[in-house]
Amino acid sequence: MVTDEQLVADYLSGRAEAFDELVRRYLRPLFNYSLSLAGDKGQAEDAVQETFLKAWRQLRRFDQQRSFRTWIYRVARNATFDLLKKRRTVSFAEFESEDGGNVLIETTEDPEPWPDELFDRALDARLLREALGRLPLPFQEVIDLHHRGELTFREIAEILAEPLDTVKSRYQRGLLRLKKLLADQNQ
């Protein structure tokens, strides 16, 4: 598999499809991350659109010695918080190609399991989401980035611009609070 950094280099060398591949790789994880921050599907969609628009505009200035993954998550974090402050949107039309295709729309489709398969997991997932949603945002963010984003603590520290030990501590404290909230729900 081609690395993110190679795709960035390919895009900067003139291969436009390389950016499309980066969008495909990060669309769902960044949407989930923005959704966890914004708490609203529409706002998360707008934040992800803004993220890719900013990434596309700033990619030529991207320091290729850094991790693209942590950089794009940082862009998504900033875009989400900016959107929450401004409440503005970006048009899907900005991502349309000449043939009328839209890479954001085309890559959001994900084959989901059938409803009967999901039903068995839905209650537990709902309880977990509700408990996670009651945690303070700093704990939610670290837990979400580590589990759903599959980021390392070092990457999370870079994204949040926080010391590594702070991120690890926040993760541990967040898990303890989450465990207590889940235990309280089951009583």
N, C-alpha and C positions, 0 to 999 in steps of 0.2 A: 504494500500500500504506500502511496506517495505521501510524504509528510506534509503537514500544513506549511512549513517553512519552504518546502520545494514548490508547493502550489503558489505561494506568494511570489517566489522568484520567477516562476513560469508566467504568472500574470504580469509582473513588472517587465518581463521580456517580450510581452506582446501577445501572449496566449490568453485571450479573454475568457475561455471556458474554465480556466483555473479558478477564477473567482466564483463561477457558478458552482464548482465542486465545493469550495469553502462554504458557500451558502447552504448547500445540501447537507454538509457535515454538521453545521452548527445551528441550523434553523430550529429544530425541535429542542435541543438542550437549552438554547438561549430563550426560546419561548417559555419553557418550563421555569427557568430562572426568573425571567421578567414577571411571569404570572405569580410566582411566589412572593415577589417584592410588591407588585401592584395590587394583587388580589382581584383583578378584573381581567377577563379574557380579552376584551376589546382594547384595553389599555396595554396589555402585554403584547398583543399583535402590533399595535402602533409603535411600541418601544422597540420591538424586533425590527420593524421596517426602518425605524430611525437608526438603529444599530448598524444595519447593513449599508444604509446610505452613508453614514459617517465613516464606516470602515472603507467603503469604496472610495470616498473622497480623500481619506487620509492614508491610504495604503502606500502611496509613494513615499510618505514620511515615516513609515513604520520602521523601527530599528530591527533589522533582521537578526540581530544577536539575541533578541528577546524571544520569548515563547509567544507564538501567535495566539495560542489557546488562552493564555492569561490576558493577553492584550484585548482580544475580542470580548471576553467576559467583562473586563473593566469598561470597555465601550458600552456594553449592554447595561451594566449597572448605572453608569452615568446617564445613559439615554433614558432609562426607566425613571430614575429620580428627576431628571429634567422634565420629562413628560408629566410626572405627577405634580410638579410645581407649575408647569405652564398649561397643562391639559390641551395640548395641540396635537394634530395628526399629520401624517405624511401619506400622500396618495399612493395607492398601489400602482398607479400608472407610471410612477418613477422607476419601476422595476420591469417594465414591459420591454420586450425586444422588438425588433422591426417586424418580425412575423406574427406579432400579437401575443406571443407567449409571455408568461409572467413567472419567473423562477420562484418567487415566494409562494404563489398559489400552487404551482406544480409540485413543489417539494413539501407542502404541508400534509399531503395525503399520506396516511400511515395505516396499513392493514391492521385493524384491531381484532382481538378475539371476539367470538360470537357472544351475544348477550348472556346466554346461559352459563358460559364460562366465566364471565365477569361477575355474575350475580353472587357467586360464592365468595369472591374477594371484595365485593363492593362495601359491605358493612365494615370490615376491618380497615379498609382504605379510608373510608369516610371518617371513622373514629380517629385514625392517625392524623388525617388532614386537619380535623377540628382541633385536636390537641396541639398539633404543630402551629396552627393559626393562633392559638392563645399564648404562645411563647413571645417574648419581646423580639422585635425584628432582628437585632444582631445575632441572637441564637438561631432563629429560623434560617437566616441567610447562610450561616456557616454550615448548618446541618444539611440544608438543601443543596448547597454547592458541593459538599462532600459526597452525599448519597446520590442525588439525581444527576448532578453535574459530573460526578466521578472525578473531581479535582483533588489533587493532593493538598495537604495543609499549606505547603510552601506556595503553591499556585494561588490558593485562597488568600494567603497573607499578601501576596503581590496585588491581587485584584482589589482587596479592601484597603491596601496601603496601611496594614497593621503589622506589628511584630509577630513572628511565627508563634512564639509562646502564648501570645494573647489569643490567637486563633485557636490553638490547641486547647487552651483553658476554656474558652468560650464554647467550644464544641463539647467538651466533657460536662461542663455545667449545664449546657442546653439539653444534653441527653438525660442527665439526672432529673431536670425539671420535666422533660417530656415523659420519662418513666413514671414520675409521680402523677402527672396529669392523666396518663392512661390508666394508672391504678385507681385513681379517684373516679374515673368514668365507669369502671367496672364494678364499683361498689353500689 
